[in-house]
Amino acid sequence: MSVSKTIGRHVPFAELLGVTVAHHEPGLARLELAVRPELMNSFENAHGGVVMTLADIALAVAAITQDGTARGAQTIELKLSFIGPGTGRLFAEGRCLKAGKSIAFCEGEIRDAAGNLVAKALGTFKLHRGRSSGDAVDPARAEP
């Protein structure tokens, strides 16, 4: 399933990368990404920015799904430790450790198909509830 469909908001960068949601439940998200040549660094491993983005999305989806009322999440802080090269298909797991009214604390990791740890992540997210800018009504279509 696409990230956009999972959270109910269009996430074009996740779609561009080819990130898919394999599983989600409240406070937990498992995502996948096939590392294509255009997503690789000069060593033919997943580029660090791709790995970081995959972690960011996994943690954000975990935060958004924690209680089901969040309409989105913005990254406040994200720390990622790169542990090994990412090749082939990557698997991300994000877990929401605690979510308050507006802030969520999450952790997760990225692994390769063999289960080798590629990166470990810790992130803080601002939760958006209710109407958000992505849902704004087009003024040209608004009724007077």
TIRO-2110 file (N, C-alpha, C; in Angstrom, 1 decimal):
// TIRO-2110
0.8, -1.2, 0.0, N, 1, A
0.0, 0.0, 0.0, CA, 1, A
0.9, 1.2, 0.0, C, 1, A
0.5, 2.3, -0.6, N, 2, A
1.3, 3.5, -0.7, CA, 2, A
1.2, 4.2, 0.7, C, 2, A
2.2, 5.1, 0.9, N, 3, A
2.2, 5.9, 2.1, CA, 3, A
1.1, 6.9, 2.1, C, 3, A
0.8, 7.4, 0.9, N, 4, A
-0.3, 8.4, 0.8, CA, 4, A
-1.6, 7.8, 1.2, C, 4, A
-1.9, 6.6, 0.7, N, 5, A
-3.1, 5.9, 1.0, CA, 5, A
-3.2, 5.5, 2.5, C, 5, A
-2.1, 5.2, 3.1, N, 6, A
-2.1, 4.8, 4.5, CA, 6, A
-2.4, 5.9, 5.4, C, 6, A
-1.9, 7.1, 5.2, N, 7, A
-2.1, 8.2, 6.1, CA, 7, A
-3.2, 9.2, 5.6, C, 7, A
-3.7, 9.0, 4.4, N, 8, A
-4.7, 9.8, 3.9, CA, 8, A
-4.3, 11.2, 3.4, C, 8, A
-3.0, 11.3, 3.1, N, 9, A
-2.5, 12.6, 2.6, CA, 9, A
-1.5, 12.3, 1.4, C, 9, A
-1.4, 13.1, 0.4, N, 10, A
-0.5, 12.9, -0.7, CA, 10, A
0.9, 13.1, -0.2, C, 10, A
1.8, 12.1, -0.4, N, 11, A
3.2, 12.3, -0.1, CA, 11, A
4.0, 12.0, -1.3, C, 11, A
4.2, 13.0, -2.2, N, 12, A
4.8, 12.7, -3.5, CA, 12, A
6.2, 12.2, -3.5, C, 12, A
7.0, 12.6, -2.5, N, 13, A
8.4, 12.2, -2.4, CA, 13, A
8.5, 10.7, -2.1, C, 13, A
7.6, 10.2, -1.2, N, 14, A
7.6, 8.8, -0.9, CA, 14, A
7.2, 8.0, -2.2, C, 14, A
6.3, 8.5, -3.0, N, 15, A
5.9, 7.8, -4.2, CA, 15, A
7.0, 7.9, -5.2, C, 15, A
7.7, 9.0, -5.3, N, 16, A
8.8, 9.1, -6.3, CA, 16, A
9.9, 8.0, -5.9, C, 16, A
10.2, 7.8, -4.6, N, 17, A
11.2, 6.9, -4.2, CA, 17, A
10.7, 5.4, -4.4, C, 17, A
9.4, 5.2, -4.3, N, 18, A
8.8, 3.9, -4.4, CA, 18, A
8.6, 3.2, -3.1, C, 18, A
8.5, 4.0, -2.0, N, 19, A
8.3, 3.5, -0.7, CA, 19, A
6.9, 3.0, -0.6, C, 19, A
6.8, 1.7, 0.0, N, 20, A
5.4, 1.1, 0.2, CA, 20, A
5.3, 0.7, 1.7, C, 20, A
4.1, 0.7, 2.1, N, 21, A
3.8, 0.3, 3.5, CA, 21, A
3.4, -1.2, 3.5, C, 21, A
4.2, -2.0, 4.1, N, 22, A
3.9, -3.5, 4.2, CA, 22, A
2.9, -3.8, 5.3, C, 22, A
3.0, -3.0, 6.4, N, 23, A
2.1, -3.3, 7.5, CA, 23, A
2.1, -2.0, 8.4, C, 23, A
0.9, -1.8, 9.0, N, 24, A
0.8, -0.7, 10.0, CA, 24, A
-0.3, -1.0, 10.9, C, 24, A
-0.1, -0.6, 12.1, N, 25, A
-1.1, -0.6, 13.2, CA, 25, A
-0.8, 0.5, 14.1, C, 25, A
-1.6, 0.8, 15.1, N, 26, A
-1.4, 2.0, 15.9, CA, 26, A
0.1, 2.0, 16.5, C, 26, A
0.8, 3.0, 16.1, N, 27, A
2.2, 3.2, 16.7, CA, 27, A
3.2, 2.4, 16.0, C, 27, A
2.9, 1.6, 15.0, N, 28, A
3.9, 0.8, 14.3, CA, 28, A
3.7, 0.8, 12.8, C, 28, A
4.9, 1.0, 12.1, N, 29, A
4.8, 1.0, 10.6, CA, 29, A
6.0, 0.2, 10.1, C, 29, A
5.7, -0.6, 9.1, N, 30, A
6.8, -1.4, 8.4, CA, 30, A
6.7, -1.0, 6.9, C, 30, A
7.8, -0.5, 6.4, N, 31, A
7.8, 0.0, 5.1, CA, 31, A
8.9, -0.7, 4.3, C, 31, A
8.8, -0.7, 3.0, N, 32, A
9.8, -1.3, 2.1, CA, 32, A
10.2, -0.4, 1.0, C, 32, A
11.4, -0.6, 0.5, N, 33, A
11.9, 0.2, -0.6, CA, 33, A
12.9, -0.7, -1.4, C, 33, A
12.7, -0.8, -2.7, N, 34, A
13.6, -1.4, -3.6, CA, 34, A
14.7, -0.4, -4.0, C, 34, A
16.0, -0.7, -3.8, N, 35, A
17.1, 0.2, -4.1, CA, 35, A
17.4, 0.1, -5.6, C, 35, A
16.9, 1.0, -6.3, N, 36, A
17.1, 1.1, -7.8, CA, 36, A
18.5, 1.8, -8.0, C, 36, A
19.1, 1.7, -9.2, N, 37, A
20.3, 2.3, -9.5, CA, 37, A
20.3, 3.8, -9.2, C, 37, A
19.2, 4.5, -9.5, N, 38, A
19.2, 6.0, -9.3, CA, 38, A
19.1, 6.4, -7.9, C, 38, A
18.9, 5.4, -7.0, N, 39, A
18.9, 5.7, -5.5, CA, 39, A
20.2, 5.3, -4.8, C, 39, A
21.2, 4.9, -5.6, N, 40, A
22.5, 4.5, -5.1, CA, 40, A
23.5, 5.6, -5.1, C, 40, A
24.5, 5.3, -4.2, N, 41, A
25.7, 6.2, -4.2, CA, 41, A
26.8, 5.6, -5.1, C, 41, A
27.9, 6.2, -5.1, N, 42, A
29.0, 5.7, -6.0, CA, 42, A
29.6, 4.4, -5.6, C, 42, A
29.2, 3.8, -4.5, N, 43, A
29.6, 2.5, -4.1, CA, 43, A
28.5, 1.4, -4.4, C, 43, A
27.5, 1.9, -5.1, N, 44, A
26.4, 1.0, -5.4, CA, 44, A
25.6, 0.5, -4.2, C, 44, A
25.6, 1.3, -3.2, N, 45, A
24.7, 1.1, -2.0, CA, 45, A
23.6, 2.2, -2.0, C, 45, A
22.6, 2.0, -1.2, N, 46, A
21.6, 3.0, -1.0, CA, 46, A
22.2, 4.3, -0.6, C, 46, A
21.9, 5.4, -1.2, N, 47, A
22.4, 6.7, -0.8, CA, 47, A
22.0, 7.0, 0.6, C, 47, A
22.8, 7.6, 1.4, N, 48, A
22.5, 8.0, 2.7, CA, 48, A
21.2, 8.8, 2.9, C, 48, A
20.9, 9.7, 1.9, N, 49, A
19.7, 10.4, 1.9, CA, 49, A
18.5, 9.6, 1.7, C, 49, A
18.6, 8.5, 0.9, N, 50, A
17.5, 7.6, 0.7, CA, 50, A
17.2, 6.8, 2.0, C, 50, A
18.3, 6.4, 2.7, N, 51, A
18.1, 5.6, 3.9, CA, 51, A
17.5, 6.5, 5.0, C, 51, A
18.0, 7.8, 5.1, N, 52, A
17.4, 8.7, 6.0, CA, 52, A
16.0, 9.0, 5.8, C, 52, A
15.6, 9.2, 4.5, N, 53, A
14.2, 9.5, 4.1, CA, 53, A
13.3, 8.3, 4.5, C, 53, A
13.8, 7.1, 4.2, N, 54, A
13.0, 5.9, 4.5, CA, 54, A
12.7, 5.8, 6.0, C, 54, A
13.8, 6.1, 6.8, N, 55, A
13.6, 6.1, 8.3, CA, 55, A
12.6, 7.2, 8.7, C, 55, A
12.8, 8.4, 8.1, N, 56, A
11.9, 9.5, 8.5, CA, 56, A
10.4, 9.2, 8.2, C, 56, A
10.2, 8.6, 7.0, N, 57, A
8.8, 8.2, 6.7, CA, 57, A
8.2, 7.1, 7.6, C, 57, A
9.1, 6.1, 7.9, N, 58, A
8.6, 5.0, 8.8, CA, 58, A
8.2, 5.5, 10.2, C, 58, A
9.1, 6.4, 10.7, N, 59, A
8.8, 7.0, 12.0, CA, 59, A
7.6, 7.9, 12.0, C, 59, A
7.5, 8.7, 11.0, N, 60, A
6.3, 9.6, 10.9, CA, 60, A
5.0, 8.8, 10.7, C, 60, A
5.0, 7.7, 9.9, N, 61, A
3.8, 6.9, 9.8, CA, 61, A
3.4, 6.3, 11.2, C, 61, A
4.4, 5.8, 11.9, N, 62, A
4.2, 5.3, 13.2, CA, 62, A
3.6, 6.3, 14.1, C, 62, A
4.1, 7.5, 14.1, N, 63, A
3.5, 8.6, 14.9, CA, 63, A
2.1, 9.0, 14.5, C, 63, A
1.8, 9.1, 13.2, N, 64, A
0.5, 9.4, 12.7, CA, 64, A
-0.5, 8.3, 13.1, C, 64, A
-0.1, 7.1, 13.0, N, 65, A
-1.1, 6.0, 13.3, CA, 65, A
-1.2, 5.7, 14.8, C, 65, A
-0.5, 6.4, 15.7, N, 66, A
-0.5, 6.1, 17.1, CA, 66, A
-1.9, 6.1, 17.7, C, 66, A
-2.6, 7.2, 17.4, N, 67, A
-4.0, 7.3, 17.9, CA, 67, A
-5.1, 7.5, 16.9, C, 67, A
-4.6, 7.6, 15.6, N, 68, A
-5.6, 7.8, 14.5, CA, 68, A
-6.2, 9.2, 14.3, C, 68, A
-5.9, 10.1, 15.2, N, 69, A
-6.5, 11.5, 15.0, CA, 69, A
-5.5, 12.4, 14.3, C, 69, A
-4.3, 12.1, 14.2, N, 70, A
-3.3, 13.0, 13.5, CA, 70, A
-3.5, 13.0, 12.0, C, 70, A
-3.4, 14.1, 11.4, N, 71, A
-3.6, 14.2, 9.9, CA, 71, A
-2.3, 14.3, 9.2, C, 71, A
-1.2, 14.4, 10.0, N, 72, A
0.1, 14.5, 9.4, CA, 72, A
1.2, 14.7, 10.5, C, 72, A
2.4, 14.6, 10.1, N, 73, A
3.5, 14.8, 11.1, CA, 73, A
4.7, 15.5, 10.4, C, 73, A
5.3, 16.5, 11.0, N, 74, A
6.5, 17.1, 10.5, CA, 74, A
7.6, 16.8, 11.4, C, 74, A
8.8, 16.5, 10.8, N, 75, A
10.0, 16.1, 11.6, CA, 75, A
10.5, 17.4, 12.3, C, 75, A
10.7, 17.2, 13.6, N, 76, A
11.4, 18.3, 14.4, CA, 76, A
12.8, 17.9, 14.5, C, 76, A
13.1, 16.7, 14.8, N, 77, A
14.5, 16.2, 14.9, CA, 77, A
14.6, 14.8, 14.4, C, 77, A
15.7, 14.4, 13.7, N, 78, A
15.9, 13.1, 13.3, CA, 78, A
17.4, 12.8, 13.4, C, 78, A
17.7, 11.7, 14.2, N, 79, A
19.1, 11.3, 14.3, CA, 79, A
19.1, 9.9, 13.7, C, 79, A
20.1, 9.7, 12.8, N, 80, A
20.3, 8.4, 12.2, CA, 80, A
21.7, 8.0, 12.3, C, 80, A
21.9, 6.8, 12.8, N, 81, A
23.3, 6.2, 12.8, CA, 81, A
23.3, 5.2, 11.7, C, 81, A
24.3, 5.4, 10.7, N, 82, A
24.5, 4.5, 9.6, CA, 82, A
25.4, 3.3, 10.1, C, 82, A
24.9, 2.1, 10.0, N, 83, A
25.6, 1.0, 10.6, CA, 83, A
26.2, 0.1, 9.5, C, 83, A
25.5, -0.1, 8.4, N, 84, A
26.1, -0.9, 7.3, CA, 84, A
25.5, -0.5, 6.0, C, 84, A
26.0, -1.0, 4.9, N, 85, A
25.5, -0.7, 3.6, CA, 85, A
24.1, -1.2, 3.3, C, 85, A
23.3, -0.4, 2.6, N, 86, A
22.0, -0.8, 2.2, CA, 86, A
21.9, -1.2, 0.7, C, 86, A
21.6, -2.5, 0.5, N, 87, A
21.5, -2.9, -0.9, CA, 87, A
20.3, -3.7, -1.1, C, 87, A
19.9, -3.9, -2.4, N, 88, A
18.7, -4.7, -2.7, CA, 88, A
17.4, -4.0, -2.2, C, 88, A
16.7, -4.8, -1.4, N, 89, A
15.4, -4.3, -0.9, CA, 89, A
15.7, -3.9, 0.6, C, 89, A
15.2, -2.7, 1.0, N, 90, A
15.3, -2.3, 2.4, CA, 90, A
14.0, -2.3, 3.1, C, 90, A
14.1, -2.7, 4.4, N, 91, A
12.9, -2.8, 5.2, CA, 91, A
13.0, -1.9, 6.4, C, 91, A
12.1, -1.0, 6.6, N, 92, A
12.1, -0.1, 7.7, CA, 92, A
11.0, -0.4, 8.7, C, 92, A
11.3, -0.3, 10.0, N, 93, A
10.3, -0.4, 11.0, CA, 93, A
10.4, 0.9, 11.9, C, 93, A
9.2, 1.5, 12.0, N, 94, A
9.1, 2.7, 12.9, CA, 94, A
8.2, 2.4, 14.0, C, 94, A
8.5, 2.8, 15.2, N, 95, A
7.7, 2.6, 16.4, CA, 95, A
7.5, 3.9, 17.2, C, 95, A
6.3, 4.2, 17.5, N, 96, A
6.0, 5.4, 18.3, CA, 96, A
6.2, 5.1, 19.8, C, 96, A
7.1, 5.7, 20.4, N, 97, A
7.4, 5.4, 21.9, CA, 97, A
6.4, 6.1, 22.8, C, 97, A
6.1, 7.4, 22.4, N, 98, A
5.1, 8.2, 23.2, CA, 98, A
4.6, 9.3, 22.3, C, 98, A
3.3, 9.5, 22.4, N, 99, A
2.8, 10.7, 21.7, CA, 99, A
1.9, 11.5, 22.6, C, 99, A
2.1, 12.8, 22.6, N, 100, A
1.3, 13.7, 23.4, CA, 100, A
0.3, 14.3, 22.5, C, 100, A
-0.2, 15.5, 22.9, N, 101, A
-1.2, 16.2, 22.1, CA, 101, A
-0.6, 16.7, 20.8, C, 101, A
0.7, 17.1, 20.8, N, 102, A
1.2, 17.6, 19.6, CA, 102, A
2.6, 17.1, 19.2, C, 102, A
3.3, 16.4, 20.1, N, 103, A
4.6, 15.9, 19.9, CA, 103, A
4.6, 14.3, 20.0, C, 103, A
5.4, 13.7, 19.1, N, 104, A
5.5, 12.2, 19.2, CA, 104, A
7.0, 11.9, 19.2, C, 104, A
7.4, 10.9, 19.9, N, 105, A
8.8, 10.4, 20.0, CA, 105, A
8.8, 9.0, 19.4, C, 105, A
9.7, 8.8, 18.5, N, 106, A
9.7, 7.5, 17.7, CA, 106, A
11.1, 7.0, 17.6, C, 106, A
11.2, 5.7, 17.3, N, 107, A
12.5, 5.0, 17.0, CA, 107, A
12.2, 4.0, 15.9, C, 107, A
13.3, 3.6, 15.3, N, 108, A
13.2, 2.5, 14.3, CA, 108, A
14.5, 2.1, 13.7, C, 108, A
14.4, 1.2, 12.8, N, 109, A
15.7, 0.8, 12.1, CA, 109, A
15.4, 0.4, 10.7, C, 109, A
16.4, 0.4, 9.9, N, 110, A
16.4, -0.1, 8.5, CA, 110, A
17.3, -1.3, 8.4, C, 110, A
16.7, -2.3, 7.8, N, 111, A
17.5, -3.6, 7.6, CA, 111, A
17.4, -4.0, 6.1, C, 111, A
18.4, -4.8, 5.7, N, 112, A
18.4, -5.3, 4.3, CA, 112, A
17.6, -6.6, 4.3, C, 112, A
17.5, -7.3, 3.1, N, 113, A
16.7, -8.5, 3.0, CA, 113, A
17.2, -9.6, 3.8, C, 113, A
18.5, -9.6, 4.2, N, 114, A
19.1, -10.7, 5.0, CA, 114, A
19.0, -10.4, 6.5, C, 114, A
18.3, -9.3, 6.8, N, 115, A
18.1, -8.9, 8.2, CA, 115, A
19.3, -8.1, 8.8, C, 115, A
20.3, -7.8, 8.0, N, 116, A
21.4, -7.0, 8.5, CA, 116, A
21.0, -5.5, 8.8, C, 116, A
21.4, -5.0, 9.9, N, 117, A
21.1, -3.7, 10.3, CA, 117, A
21.8, -2.7, 9.5, C, 117, A
21.1, -1.8, 8.8, N, 118, A
21.7, -0.8, 8.0, CA, 118, A
21.7, 0.6, 8.7, C, 118, A
20.7, 0.9, 9.5, N, 119, A
20.7, 2.2, 10.2, CA, 119, A
19.7, 2.1, 11.4, C, 119, A
20.0, 2.9, 12.4, N, 120, A
19.1, 3.0, 13.6, CA, 120, A
18.7, 4.5, 13.7, C, 120, A
17.4, 4.7, 13.9, N, 121, A
16.9, 6.1, 13.9, CA, 121, A
16.1, 6.4, 15.2, C, 121, A
16.2, 7.7, 15.6, N, 122, A
15.4, 8.3, 16.7, CA, 122, A
14.9, 9.6, 16.2, C, 122, A
13.6, 9.8, 16.4, N, 123, A
13.0, 11.1, 15.9, CA, 123, A
11.9, 11.7, 16.7, C, 123, A
11.8, 13.0, 16.6, N, 124, A
10.7, 13.7, 17.2, CA, 124, A
9.9, 14.4, 16.2, C, 124, A
8.5, 14.3, 16.3, N, 125, A
7.6, 14.8, 15.3, CA, 125, A
6.6, 15.7, 15.9, C, 125, A
6.2, 16.7, 15.1, N, 126, A
5.1, 17.6, 15.4, CA, 126, A
3.9, 17.0, 14.7, C, 126, A
2.9, 16.6, 15.5, N, 127, A
1.6, 16.0, 15.0, CA, 127, A
0.7, 17.2, 14.6, C, 127, A
0.0, 17.0, 13.5, N, 128, A
-1.0, 17.9, 13.0, CA, 128, A
-2.3, 17.3, 13.1, C, 128, A
-3.2, 17.9, 13.7, N, 129, A
-4.6, 17.4, 13.9, CA, 129, A
-5.6, 18.4, 13.2, C, 129, A
-6.7, 17.9, 12.8, N, 130, A
-7.7, 18.7, 12.1, CA, 130, A
-7.2, 19.1, 10.7, C, 130, A
-7.8, 20.2, 10.3, N, 131, A
-7.5, 20.7, 8.9, CA, 131, A
-6.0, 21.1, 8.8, C, 131, A
-5.3, 20.7, 7.8, N, 132, A
-4.0, 21.1, 7.5, CA, 132, A
-3.8, 21.7, 6.2, C, 132, A
-2.7, 22.3, 5.9, N, 133, A
-2.5, 23.1, 4.7, CA, 133, A
-2.7, 22.3, 3.4, C, 133, A
-2.4, 21.0, 3.5, N, 134, A
-2.6, 20.1, 2.4, CA, 134, A
-4.1, 19.9, 2.1, C, 134, A
-5.0, 20.2, 3.0, N, 135, A
-6.4, 20.0, 2.9, CA, 135, A
-7.1, 21.3, 2.6, C, 135, A
-6.4, 22.4, 2.5, N, 136, A
-7.0, 23.7, 2.3, CA, 136, A
-7.9, 23.8, 1.1, C, 136, A
-9.0, 24.5, 1.3, N, 137, A
-9.9, 24.7, 0.2, CA, 137, A
-9.3, 25.7, -0.8, C, 137, A
-9.4, 25.4, -2.1, N, 138, A
-9.0, 26.2, -3.2, CA, 138, A
-9.9, 27.5, -3.2, C, 138, A
-9.3, 28.7, -3.0, N, 139, A
-10.1, 29.9, -2.9, CA, 139, A
-11.0, 30.1, -4.2, C, 139, A
-10.5, 29.7, -5.3, N, 140, A
-11.2, 29.8, -6.6, CA, 140, A
-12.5, 29.0, -6.6, C, 140, A
-12.5, 27.9, -5.8, N, 141, A
-13.7, 27.0, -5.7, CA, 141, A
-14.5, 27.2, -4.5, C, 141, A
-14.1, 28.1, -3.6, N, 142, A
-14.9, 28.4, -2.4, CA, 142, A
-16.2, 29.1, -2.7, C, 142, A
-17.2, 28.8, -2.0, N, 143, A
-18.5, 29.5, -2.2, CA, 143, A
-18.5, 30.8, -1.4, C, 143, A
-19.1, 31.8, -2.0, N, 144, A
-19.1, 33.1, -1.3, CA, 144, A
-19.9, 33.1, 0.0, C, 144, A
END
